[in-house]
Amino acid sequence: MDRSVSAGDKAFAGSTPVEPLQLGHYCLSGRVILAPMAGVTDAPFRQVCREYGAAHTVAEMVSANPRLRSSRQSRLRLAIDNDPLPRSIQIVGGDVESMVEAARYNVDRGAQVIDINMGCPAKKVCRKAAGSALMKDEALVEQILQAVVAAVDVPVTLKIRTGWSRSERNAVTIASIAEQAGVVALAVHGRSRECGYHGEVEYDTIRQVKNSVSIPVIANGDIDSPQRAAQVLDLTGADGVMIGRRAQGQPWLFRQIHEYLSHGRLVPEPCPQEKLETMFRHLSAVHQFYGPRQGVGMARKHFGWYCQAWGGEALAAIKAFYVLESTDQQRDLLHQLLVTGKVSGSMGSESRTVGDEDESRVFSEIRGQSW
């Protein structure tokens, strides 16, 4: 029977030991890792998450298809020069040859850990027999893992789901294949591809995976608080936790979880001023990283995530920010928020009552921007 964790459960008082998390010969400073997310975990976001205590970050997944490497977007995704050791890149593909070539290509350009994606549920990825679709072909999984591990002299890690569907769970089998192939650590999102991001997380399945292998297992899925992280470690026996969508707009979650797991301290969320300063610093880095054209769109996305926690009071700010068409205008609004905590009418927002329907629509659009 699956065991789920309620966000309202009491503080964890279990016996899970606090030990360093190993990725091959690399010893991490903690057990809380940022999950790789396409369109989200770019260099600026990884930096702010590390500032708040993420022990390890993985760059956005990049296609193993060599024809796509010359694009500007791919080059930006491969920007890992400022990441601390070990620098990790995630590759996604559906055949042995391209995955081996992609692993070598990225190691030659500075990657110190190669992470293989067999967990992405996106239709456009699965249609190409990549991502979580690979879990349907255990023989191919074995071939890819063995070939990639043999091709590079850096640690190889793997991200999977519990299976293709709830009736086709094979995470334990895939985990065994991975360990035998030489994979040094395994992250498991506790849902099947069929479930996407809906339904209860299968923590029991993650425990089964942990019990079946000797390599580190990292639990992923709906970890949204320090208490939840500790409870998930206790339920699964996992060696660490991986935070994905829950970190969007609240990178301080890493610090809160790390302090609770390491010292039993419940650290409060930052004050509103610190949150605004973090957002200002982060989005300024987004503008610099992407440039004036693409930076506007990327900043809108992250601004929306930061504002989600503010509820209806943030709707005016979101509406004002979303209509701005230059990085200068966005910086002006961010500076205004930083100084006054408010958005004036001169920035394009109208003072009016926010209805439930408006709020639901805007926040739905924001959430829809995460893969």
PyMOL commands that set and color helices and strands:
alter all, ss='L'
color gray80, all
select helices_A, chain A and resi 43-51+66-68+72-77+96-108+123-126+131-136+138-151+171-181+203-212+226-236+245-247+253-263+272-308+311-322+327-340+345-347+356-367
alter helices_A, ss='H'
color red, helices_A
select strands_A, chain A and resi 22-23+26-27+32-34+56-57+62-63+88-92+113-118+156-161+185-189+217-220+240-243
alter strands_A, ss='S'
color yellow, strands_A
deselect
rebuild
show_as cartoon
